[in-house]
Amino acid sequence: MSKKFIKMPIFCHTQRVRFLGGEGLVKSYKSESESWIYLIEMPLGLEPHFCRVGVETMVLLNEADLYAA
């Protein structure tokens, strides 16, 4: 029997991160394929004329796509 060790996540909850195209706060993360996937909430800008629908400001990104702000 062999064990695989997954490294600890680099970023933590509520940490501000940047990525190509924006920045935001880490809302959650999970291990996937020996890496970490992060749910990032981007800050809301001005409210558009058609009103906000919901969580259109959240994105899922791989740890390799993020860096600390």
N, C-alpha and C positions, 0 to 999 in steps of 0.2 A: 504494500500500500504506500502510495506517495502522497505528500501533502503539498499544496500550492499556497504560498503566502502572498497575500495581496498587500501592497504598500498602503500606508495610511493616506487619507486624502490630504492634499496640500492646502485646500481652502476650507474654511469653517462657516457655520451658519452666520448670517448677517454681515459677512465680510464683503467689502466693496471690491469688485473685480472689473477688469477691462477686457475687451475682446475686439476683434476686427468689426467695426460697425457700431460700437457703443460701450456702455458700462452699466453696471447694476449691482444688486445685492444677491448673495447666495441665499436662496430660500430653503433648498434641500439638496441632497446628493445621494447617489447609490452606486454600488459597485456593479460593473458590467464588463465582461470580457477582460478581466485583469486590469481594468482602468476605472476611472470614476466619471460619472455623468452628473452634471450640475443643473439644477433648475434656477435660472437667473431672472430676477424681476428688475426690469428696466424702469427708471424714473418716468413718471407721467409728464408729458409736456402740456401745452395748452389744449384745452378740450376742443375737439373738432365740432363743426356745426351739426353733425349728425348724431352726437352724443356717444358715449362710450358703451360698448356692448359687454365687456367683461375683461378677461385676462389676456388681452391682446398685447400686453407688454411683457410677457414671460417667454423665455426661450430655453431649450435644452441644449447644453454644450458639453463637449468632451473636455477633460482637464487640460489636454494639450492646447486647446484654443484659448485658454484664459491666462491672465497674469494679474498680480496684485496691483491695486490702484494706489 
